[in-house]
Amino acid sequence: MTSLSPAQMALAYVNSRPFVASNLIATTALAQLEENVASVTLTLADEVLAGIEAIHERYPNPAP
């Protein structure tokens, strides 16, 4: 498994949601843009998706 940056993982997760029509990205450097754009081709493993869902269940509203 290749390592993912937090930004790539978050963007790939959002891209995997069937109800999302667009995914906005913002960067301050060309390297960040390249990393973020690369997330379009990423498919998260089932284990990663399950881990994200487990965190969401534990913290459903992390910024009340």
Contacts in CASP RR format, 6 or more apart in sequence:
PFRMAT RR
TARGET T0000
AUTHOR 0000-0000-0000
METHOD contacts of the structure
MODEL  1
MTSLSPAQMALAYVNSRPFVASNLIATTALAQLEENVASVTLTLADEVLA
GIEAIHERYPNPAP
1 45 0 8 1.000
4 12 0 8 1.000
4 42 0 8 1.000
4 48 0 8 1.000
5 35 0 8 1.000
7 32 0 8 1.000
7 35 0 8 1.000
7 36 0 8 1.000
7 39 0 8 1.000
8 35 0 8 1.000
8 36 0 8 1.000
8 38 0 8 1.000
8 39 0 8 1.000
8 42 0 8 1.000
9 44 0 8 1.000
9 48 0 8 1.000
9 52 0 8 1.000
11 23 0 8 1.000
11 25 0 8 1.000
11 36 0 8 1.000
11 39 0 8 1.000
11 40 0 8 1.000
11 42 0 8 1.000
12 39 0 8 1.000
12 42 0 8 1.000
12 43 0 8 1.000
12 44 0 8 1.000
13 44 0 8 1.000
13 49 0 8 1.000
13 52 0 8 1.000
14 20 0 8 1.000
14 23 0 8 1.000
15 23 0 8 1.000
15 39 0 8 1.000
15 40 0 8 1.000
15 42 0 8 1.000
16 43 0 8 1.000
16 44 0 8 1.000
16 49 0 8 1.000
25 33 0 8 1.000
25 36 0 8 1.000
25 37 0 8 1.000
27 33 0 8 1.000
27 36 0 8 1.000
44 52 0 8 1.000
END
